[in-house]
Amino acid sequence: MCEILLLFLVHLSRPVCVDVASDTEAVLGSSMKLTCISCLKREELKPNTNVNWYFTSSENNTYDRIHIFESNKGDSQSLDGPFKDRLIWNGSKDLQDVSLLILHVTESDRGIYECHVNRTFEFGTYTPYTVTKKNITLTVKEKASNDTTAIYSEIMMYVLLVFLTLWLLVEMVYCYRKISKSDEQAVRQRARLKRTNYLAVPSEQKDNPVAPVTE
């Protein structure tokens, strides 16, 4: 059990990538995070990653897709267009999280956002690549709506974290006591073995120890 707990704690100390869906409802005039996560299957791989974001407006029945943001090998920039100076990179350094933050949401920000993640892996002359695409349909409202499901989920998440923390504390105390008990038993066993060896020595040798030999 203690070994499992140690492995679990080591695993928690490492960054974990979890693929979660993006929010799809923005409030007029506020900021909005477009979440796009593309997890690597193996942590030791470090591919060349290129990220592109596209937007298709739902206003006036126009469906022309425009390129609004790009990130190539960590260099990110917002492109000219309706989102100029309103997009901020909100992803991670390892480029598994490639999310964006929209500042000062407007009515015209309604539409479909596409996140494209292109990865190239280099294995000598062999360079395979992968492409991940995700779509986010964004709506814009004047006021934030009360989402009871989100509130309930957040409460459950905190309850789970508290339970997990208490469980870890109990397991740590149990392991500490188990190790301490094992040390005490080892000390007692060594003392018992020492007494047994002493009793095995003949009484004559105990009363008359062998004098050191001198020339």
Order of alpha helices (4+ residues) and beta strands (2+ residues): alpha-beta-beta-beta-beta-beta-beta-beta-beta-beta-alpha-alpha
